[in-house]
Amino acid sequence: RVRLQEAGGDSVQAGGSLRLSCTASQYAFDNCHMAWYRQAPGKERELVSLAVVGGSTTYSESVKGRFVVSRDNLKRALDLQMNNLKTTDTAVYYCAACGSEGQFTFWGRGTQVTVSS
């Protein structure tokens, strides 16, 4: 069974940084594309960053240049380094695995990120 567990959500001021981590089961980490999504109150869920098995990554325009996604092989985790946070980054951030943009099979429960001005 694929298990995903997010961690690292917190409340920070605008301009600050946070690092989210998604720990995955071995199968998911080794074989699946993984992604970070977020959902702000009253808005649809949006793709933040996609990390494919081959190593390439993509970002939404809203976070490009500020967020960096990486795979930690020792922790079996997909990390999301978020810099220069804005109030518009406030959302619940979800980790997803095994699928592709638009449709993933497995999801974590989410971690709250709140950015205040």
DAVEN-V388953 format. One record per backbone hydrogen bond with DSSP energy under -1.0 kcal/mol. CO is the residue of the C=O (numbers start at 1). NH is the residue of the N-H. E is the energy in kcal/mol with one decimal. If there is no record, write none. Layout:
# DAVEN-V388953
CO/NH/E  CO/NH/E
This chain:
# DAVEN-V388953
3/25/-1.3  5/23/-2.6  7/21/-2.6  10/114/-2.4  12/116/-2.6  13/16/-2.2  16/85/-2.5  18/82/-3.4  20/80/-2.8  21/7/-1.8  22/78/-2.5  23/5/-1.9  25/29/-2.4  26/30/-2.4  27/31/-2.0  28/32/-2.1  33/98/-2.1  34/51/-3.3  35/96/-2.5  36/48/-2.9  36/49/-1.8  37/94/-2.6  38/46/-3.0  39/92/-2.3  40/43/-2.3  46/38/-2.3  48/60/-2.2  49/36/-2.7  50/58/-2.1  51/34/-2.7  52/55/-1.7  56/52/-2.3  58/50/-2.0  60/63/-1.3  60/64/-1.4  63/66/-2.5  63/67/-2.1  66/83/-1.9  68/81/-3.1  70/79/-3.0  72/76/-1.4  72/77/-2.0  76/24/-2.6  77/72/-3.2  78/22/-1.6  79/70/-2.2  80/20/-2.7  81/68/-2.4  82/18/-2.2  85/15/-3.1  86/89/-2.1  87/90/-1.5  91/113/-2.7  92/39/-2.2  93/111/-2.0  94/37/-3.0  95/108/-2.5  96/35/-2.4  97/106/-2.2  98/105/-2.3  100/103/-2.9  103/100/-2.4  106/97/-2.1  111/93/-3.0  113/91/-2.0  114/12/-2.8  116/14/-3.0
